[in-house]
Amino acid sequence: MVLLYNDILFPRKVNNIIHNFFIKLHNCLKLIRPLLVPPARLDTIIYINMTSLKTHNLNKHFEGVKAVQNLSVQFEPGKVTGVIGPNGSGKSTLINALTGVTPITSGNIVIAGKEKISQMNASETIDFGITRTFQEVRLFEQMTVLDNILVVTTARGPLRALFEKHSKYHLAIAEQVLKQVGMWQFKDKDAVQLSYGQRKLLEIARILAMKEIGKADIIFFDEPFAGLFPEMRKVVVSVIQKLKSEGATMVLVEHNMDLIRELSDTVIVMDSGELLAEGKADHVLAQRDVIEAYLGE
């Protein structure tokens, strides 16, 4: 072991004490490491299955502005719930409240029919199997494409993150999801160098990685198709369809009604923070009050 202290600063006896301390610490950490970091193998991953999410009288107010009002809705596993409404209707505020980005004023979130939450922090969402994309893509800009995926596949927390290293298992997951969205060839490129569309695909690949290792099963897509070329849109459509077939609970905020019709099993319409309509896409979009909300009377 290399000593951090030398005889110039401390007598040899002190150096020996420090040296022995680090040796003992190292040996102790070797003993507890298996308890902190289970072997990264596919058959040891515990998957979150059939996780539903619902809100009960959810409210989010910004002083006098009631962005979300008494909203009670349910998002079911294996289904895509489209969330639509005119600008300022409360769609993004709802997602931000359900993913801990903004605090809830009142009401509850119920996860898997048993976890009743009155407040959630963004750092806690992964504990409940929740992840999301953003309208304005959020990546680790100075990290490579590959590292942006690896960082979500390994352990978080000060102890486990200290000992866990990327393994062949993590690299295989990263390769799999990056190839799925057509980004593998850019794996060594820094995220900051990517185009807007590529950045969106990388963010979606990150969600796929989290789903693959069992970290997330409730997924919020906040306008994932905005600004994408047609070929990129096809990739995102295929990802959402794949996640649906795997039983994920998905919430899709989108302005393109053709995509809402194609992908959504259920649609909820918001207006002025309230639930305006709910049901199948074609039925909901034909309702007079929904048309008036979009186009005016």
Summary of the structure (lengths in Angstrom):
residues: 297
radius of gyration: 23.3
end to end distance: 77.7
largest distance: 87.1
contacts: 884
relative contact order: 0.15
helix: 43%
strand: 21%
